[in-house]
Structure formats: structure tokens, C-alpha cells
Amino acid sequence: MTLTKAQIVKSVQNQTGISNNTLEIVETLLEIIKRTIASGENVMISGFGKFCVKEKAERKGRNPATGEDMMIPSRKIVTFKCSGKLRQRINGQ
């Protein structure tokens, strides 16, 4: 099962009792995270984890359709490393 943005909004409403602008609050939080990551900065949320922007170097690859060798250009990727607390919770400790 995948948790959707709509489900997050509903959960925040249920847990806080705030229903007026919950969608706007969640949207704003996600926009701040997206903007920060897009600028190349990492995002660390205590007790949850860290989103890191990393540079992947140019590398050799193969076109799966033709089998032809090609160079895959360098690019930025986002990785996530969960916190120790979250890891313990996932593992039922």
C-alpha cells in the first residue's frame, strides 16, 4: 500500500483537529522540501531521515532497444537515509 498526499492531509486533520487549511499546510511543507532539494541542499528531518542530493558521474551504458554502447550523462539524484529511530521502528524494536 502507498500513502498518498490526500491520505496524509486526512490523517493530519484527524490527529490535530485542524481542518481549515490542512491541504495548504501539507502543500507548503512539500514545496519547501522540493525547493530546498532543487537548490542542491540536503533536507534533514529529525527522527525521520535525510534527503541527500548526490551527483552521479558520467558512465558507460547500453541502449536496451538496440544493444548499442552509449555514454549516460552525469546527473543529480536524491537519496534517502532513514534515521536510527525510524530504522528501529521499522524493525519492530
C-alpha positions in Angstrom: 0.0 0.0 0.0 1.2 3.5 -0.8 0.3 6.5 1.4 -1.0 9.4 -0.8 -0.9 13.1 -0.2 -4.7 13.1 0.3 -4.3 10.4 2.9 -1.6 12.5 4.7 -3.9 15.5 4.7 -6.8 13.4 6.1 -4.5 11.9 8.8 -3.2 15.4 9.8 -6.8 16.6 10.1 -7.9 13.6 12.2 -4.9 13.8 14.5 -4.8 17.6 15.0 -8.4 18.5 14.7 -7.4 21.3 12.2 -9.4 21.1 9.1 -9.4 24.6 7.7 -6.2 24.8 5.7 -4.5 21.4 6.2 -4.1 20.8 2.5 -2.3 24.2 2.2 0.0 23.4 5.1 1.0 20.0 3.6 1.4 21.5 0.2 3.6 24.3 1.6 5.8 21.8 3.6 6.3 19.7 0.4 7.1 22.8 -1.7 9.7 23.9 0.9 11.3 20.4 0.7 11.2 20.3 -3.1 12.7 23.9 -3.4 15.5 23.0 -1.0 16.4 19.8 -2.7 16.2 21.5 -6.2 18.7 24.1 -5.0 21.2 21.3 -4.2 20.8 21.4 -0.4 20.1 18.4 1.8 16.9 18.1 4.0 17.2 16.5 7.4 14.1 15.8 9.4 15.0 14.8 12.9 13.6 11.4 13.9 12.7 10.7 10.3 15.7 10.8 8.0 17.8 12.8 5.5 17.2 13.5 1.8 20.6 14.0 0.1 21.4 15.4 -3.3 24.2 13.4 -4.9 25.9 13.7 -8.3 26.1 10.6 -10.4 29.2 10.6 -12.7 29.0 10.1 -16.5 29.2 6.3 -17.2 29.1 3.8 -19.9 25.7 2.1 -20.6 23.9 0.2 -23.2 20.7 1.1 -25.2 18.4 -1.8 -24.3 16.5 -1.4 -27.6 19.5 -1.6 -29.9 22.2 -3.1 -27.7 24.4 -0.1 -28.8 27.0 1.2 -26.3 26.5 4.8 -25.2 27.6 7.3 -22.6 25.0 8.1 -19.9 25.5 11.8 -18.9 26.1 12.9 -15.3 23.1 13.9 -13.3 21.9 14.7 -9.9 19.8 12.2 -7.9 18.0 12.3 -4.5 18.7 9.6 -1.9 17.0 9.0 1.4 18.7 7.6 4.6 16.3 6.9 7.4 17.2 7.9 11.0 18.2 5.4 13.6 14.9 5.9 15.4 12.9 5.2 12.2 15.0 2.2 11.4 14.3 0.7 14.9 10.6 1.4 14.5 10.6 -0.3 11.1 12.3 -3.4 12.6 9.9 -3.5 15.5 12.4 -2.6 18.2 
